[in-house]
Amino acid sequence: MATKPKRPRDPNQLAHLIGQLATGDAKEELQPDTRNPAAVALGVLGASKGGKARAKNLTKKRKSEIAKKAAKARWGAKD
């Protein structure tokens, strides 16, 4: 599997690159994927299990505390 190259963060440089790509002056070549396939597979497997296992072990009270903390962080909710 290949990955897309990183694009410039500067808006002017990005606009220039997009213009070059649109007119065919530049080509966007895919970079080879250098990640270890076994490590990627383990990461995906762990990610699919991790949240469910954590939720299963949390009490209802603890889930509520986590949700309140998240709401406060997101919206600045008062206690």
C-alpha positions as CSV (number, residue, x, y, z in Angstrom):
1,M,0.0,0.0,0.0
2,A,1.3,3.5,-0.8
3,T,0.8,6.7,1.0
4,K,0.2,10.2,-0.4
5,P,3.0,12.7,0.0
6,K,2.7,15.4,2.6
7,R,1.4,18.8,1.3
8,P,2.7,22.2,2.4
9,R,1.0,23.7,5.4
10,D,1.6,27.3,4.1
11,P,-1.6,28.4,2.2
12,N,0.4,30.1,-0.5
13,Q,2.7,27.1,-1.1
14,L,-0.4,24.8,-1.1
15,A,-2.2,27.0,-3.6
16,H,0.9,27.0,-5.8
17,L,1.1,23.2,-5.7
18,I,-2.6,22.8,-6.4
19,G,-2.2,25.1,-9.4
20,Q,0.7,23.0,-10.7
21,L,-1.2,19.8,-10.2
22,A,-4.2,21.2,-12.0
23,T,-2.2,22.3,-15.0
24,G,-0.1,19.2,-15.1
25,D,3.2,21.0,-14.3
26,A,3.7,18.7,-11.3
27,K,2.8,15.1,-10.5
28,E,1.8,13.7,-7.2
29,E,3.7,10.5,-6.8
30,L,2.7,8.0,-4.1
31,Q,5.3,7.1,-1.5
32,P,5.9,3.5,-0.6
33,D,4.4,2.4,2.8
34,T,7.3,1.7,5.1
35,R,5.3,0.4,8.0
36,N,5.7,-3.2,9.2
37,P,2.5,-5.0,8.1
38,A,2.5,-7.2,11.2
39,A,2.7,-4.2,13.5
40,V,-0.2,-2.5,11.5
41,A,-2.3,-5.7,11.9
42,L,-1.7,-5.8,15.6
43,G,-2.5,-2.1,16.0
44,V,-5.8,-2.6,14.2
45,L,-6.7,-5.6,16.2
46,G,-5.9,-3.9,19.5
47,A,-7.9,-0.8,18.6
48,S,-11.0,-2.8,17.8
49,K,-10.8,-4.5,21.2
50,G,-9.5,-1.8,23.5
51,G,-12.5,0.5,23.8
52,K,-15.0,-2.3,24.3
53,A,-12.8,-3.9,27.0
54,R,-12.4,-0.7,28.8
55,A,-16.1,0.2,28.7
56,K,-16.9,-3.3,30.0
57,N,-14.7,-2.8,33.1
58,L,-16.0,0.7,34.0
59,T,-18.7,1.2,36.5
60,K,-21.7,3.4,35.6
61,K,-20.5,6.0,38.1
62,R,-17.1,6.2,36.5
63,K,-18.5,6.4,33.0
64,S,-20.6,9.3,34.2
65,E,-17.6,11.1,35.6
66,I,-15.6,10.6,32.4
67,A,-18.6,12.0,30.4
68,K,-18.9,15.0,32.6
69,K,-15.2,15.8,32.4
70,A,-15.4,15.5,28.6
71,A,-18.4,17.8,28.4
72,K,-16.6,20.4,30.6
73,A,-13.5,20.2,28.5
74,R,-15.5,20.6,25.3
75,W,-18.1,23.2,26.2
76,G,-16.8,24.6,29.5
77,A,-19.9,23.3,31.3
78,K,-20.3,24.3,34.9
79,D,-20.6,21.7,37.7
